Amino acid sequence: MYVWAFSRPRALTSALNYYRNLVRGSNLDLSPKVEIPTLVIWGLKDSVLGKDLINNLDRWVPGVKIEDIPDASHWLQQDAPERVNEIMEKWLQETTHHQ
């Protein structure tokens, strides 16, 4: 699946640019705040991105809901697809009922 996806024109460069920007640092200004319901699902065994990246995320995304999956890595949708779906379905139900 990844071989096909990354073989598409500019796909690999685009994916790598995301990580290049993390290393270089970003001047990204996150104001105004994100005022829509937001869910972050984090694999705690992610060896690529540390969870400290989302410390104080609620500063820019008030009311963000963060769900951890202890046994999932960076590729949590492949590591724990049932759990990811369960988290998303529950969050979507809660979010749509509160609006």
BALOBA-1460 file (C-alpha; in Angstrom, 3 decimals):
// residues 99
<rec num="1" residu="m" x="0.000" y="0.000" z="0.000"/>
<rec num="2" residu="y" x="2.724" y="2.520" z="0.940"/>
<rec num="3" residu="v" x="4.825" y="1.687" z="-2.120"/>
<rec num="4" residu="w" x="1.910" y="2.606" z="-4.378"/>
<rec num="5" residu="a" x="1.018" y="5.729" z="-2.380"/>
<rec num="6" residu="f" x="4.576" y="7.071" z="-2.266"/>
<rec num="7" residu="s" x="5.192" y="6.289" z="-5.939"/>
<rec num="8" residu="r" x="2.645" y="8.907" z="-6.960"/>
<rec num="9" residu="p" x="4.084" y="12.181" z="-8.291"/>
<rec num="10" residu="r" x="5.347" y="14.455" z="-5.467"/>
<rec num="11" residu="a" x="3.899" y="12.164" z="-2.764"/>
<rec num="12" residu="l" x="7.168" y="11.170" z="-1.124"/>
<rec num="13" residu="t" x="8.542" y="14.715" z="-1.241"/>
<rec num="14" residu="s" x="5.346" y="16.055" z="0.322"/>
<rec num="15" residu="a" x="5.443" y="13.475" z="3.101"/>
<rec num="16" residu="l" x="9.109" y="14.156" z="3.840"/>
<rec num="17" residu="n" x="8.613" y="17.924" z="3.843"/>
<rec num="18" residu="y" x="6.344" y="17.551" z="6.868"/>
<rec num="19" residu="y" x="9.234" y="16.048" z="8.848"/>
<rec num="20" residu="r" x="11.811" y="18.439" z="7.397"/>
<rec num="21" residu="n" x="9.739" y="21.320" z="8.722"/>
<rec num="22" residu="l" x="9.646" y="19.758" z="12.199"/>
<rec num="23" residu="v" x="13.442" y="19.614" z="12.265"/>
<rec num="24" residu="r" x="13.907" y="23.151" z="10.962"/>
<rec num="25" residu="g" x="11.335" y="24.581" z="13.324"/>
<rec num="26" residu="s" x="8.287" y="26.437" z="12.270"/>
<rec num="27" residu="n" x="7.153" y="30.024" z="12.456"/>
<rec num="28" residu="l" x="3.585" y="28.818" z="12.290"/>
<rec num="29" residu="d" x="1.254" y="31.248" z="14.000"/>
<rec num="30" residu="l" x="-1.680" y="29.302" z="15.383"/>
<rec num="31" residu="s" x="-3.880" y="32.269" z="16.082"/>
<rec num="32" residu="p" x="-6.779" y="32.468" z="15.766"/>
<rec num="33" residu="k" x="-7.620" y="29.421" z="17.790"/>
<rec num="34" residu="v" x="-9.188" y="26.303" z="16.323"/>
<rec num="35" residu="e" x="-12.758" y="26.509" z="17.588"/>
<rec num="36" residu="i" x="-14.182" y="23.290" z="16.141"/>
<rec num="37" residu="p" x="-14.403" y="19.913" z="17.862"/>
<rec num="38" residu="t" x="-11.012" y="18.234" z="17.565"/>
<rec num="39" residu="l" x="-9.872" y="14.709" z="18.400"/>
<rec num="40" residu="v" x="-6.247" y="13.590" z="18.641"/>
<rec num="41" residu="i" x="-5.519" y="9.871" z="18.876"/>
<rec num="42" residu="w" x="-1.961" y="9.147" z="20.005"/>
<rec num="43" residu="g" x="0.001" y="5.899" z="19.901"/>
<rec num="44" residu="l" x="2.131" y="5.872" z="23.035"/>
<rec num="45" residu="k" x="4.750" y="3.602" z="21.405"/>
<rec num="46" residu="d" x="5.387" y="6.167" z="18.670"/>
<rec num="47" residu="s" x="9.166" y="6.231" z="18.213"/>
<rec num="48" residu="v" x="8.948" y="9.082" z="15.684"/>
<rec num="49" residu="l" x="6.872" y="11.738" z="17.442"/>
<rec num="50" residu="g" x="6.943" y="12.254" z="21.200"/>
<rec num="51" residu="k" x="3.735" y="13.058" z="22.985"/>
<rec num="52" residu="d" x="5.338" y="16.257" z="24.289"/>
<rec num="53" residu="l" x="4.542" y="17.707" z="20.838"/>
<rec num="54" residu="i" x="0.954" y="18.161" z="21.974"/>
<rec num="55" residu="n" x="1.694" y="19.600" z="25.396"/>
<rec num="56" residu="n" x="-0.463" y="22.693" z="25.840"/>
<rec num="57" residu="l" x="-2.360" y="21.958" z="22.620"/>
<rec num="58" residu="d" x="-5.517" y="23.217" z="24.311"/>
<rec num="59" residu="r" x="-3.906" y="26.660" z="24.206"/>
<rec num="60" residu="w" x="-4.619" y="26.748" z="20.465"/>
<rec num="61" residu="v" x="-7.367" y="24.139" z="20.315"/>
<rec num="62" residu="p" x="-9.722" y="24.728" z="23.255"/>
<rec num="63" residu="g" x="-11.648" y="21.625" z="24.221"/>
<rec num="64" residu="v" x="-9.409" y="19.241" z="22.265"/>
<rec num="65" residu="k" x="-9.965" y="15.619" z="23.234"/>
<rec num="66" residu="i" x="-6.827" y="13.483" z="23.375"/>
<rec num="67" residu="e" x="-7.066" y="9.695" z="23.437"/>
<rec num="68" residu="d" x="-4.031" y="7.473" z="23.952"/>
<rec num="69" residu="i" x="-3.554" y="3.950" z="22.660"/>
<rec num="70" residu="p" x="-0.821" y="2.400" z="24.826"/>
<rec num="71" residu="d" x="0.191" y="-0.431" z="22.477"/>
<rec num="72" residu="a" x="0.126" y="1.546" z="19.222"/>
<rec num="73" residu="s" x="3.033" y="3.130" z="17.399"/>
<rec num="74" residu="h" x="3.237" y="5.972" z="14.884"/>
<rec num="75" residu="w" x="1.095" y="3.809" z="12.599"/>
<rec num="76" residu="l" x="-1.744" y="3.424" z="15.069"/>
<rec num="77" residu="q" x="-4.409" y="2.897" z="12.409"/>
<rec num="78" residu="q" x="-2.520" y="-0.254" z="11.380"/>
<rec num="79" residu="d" x="-1.542" y="-1.282" z="14.923"/>
<rec num="80" residu="a" x="-4.982" y="-0.947" z="16.508"/>
<rec num="81" residu="p" x="-7.643" y="-0.371" z="13.828"/>
<rec num="82" residu="e" x="-10.528" y="-1.587" z="15.976"/>
<rec num="83" residu="r" x="-9.555" y="0.692" z="18.864"/>
<rec num="84" residu="v" x="-9.064" y="3.683" z="16.549"/>
<rec num="85" residu="n" x="-12.526" y="3.085" z="15.050"/>
<rec num="86" residu="e" x="-14.056" y="2.694" z="18.511"/>
<rec num="87" residu="i" x="-12.540" y="5.981" z="19.716"/>
<rec num="88" residu="m" x="-13.604" y="7.833" z="16.577"/>
<rec num="89" residu="e" x="-17.151" y="6.451" z="16.595"/>
<rec num="90" residu="k" x="-17.650" y="7.362" z="20.265"/>
<rec num="91" residu="w" x="-16.217" y="10.848" z="19.742"/>
<rec num="92" residu="l" x="-18.348" y="11.458" z="16.651"/>
<rec num="93" residu="q" x="-21.490" y="10.366" z="18.486"/>
<rec num="94" residu="e" x="-20.702" y="12.620" z="21.440"/>
<rec num="95" residu="t" x="-19.764" y="15.530" z="19.196"/>
<rec num="96" residu="t" x="-22.853" y="15.350" z="16.995"/>
<rec num="97" residu="h" x="-25.174" y="15.035" z="20.009"/>
<rec num="98" residu="h" x="-23.746" y="18.174" z="21.638"/>
<rec num="99" residu="q" x="-24.339" y="20.438" z="18.649"/>
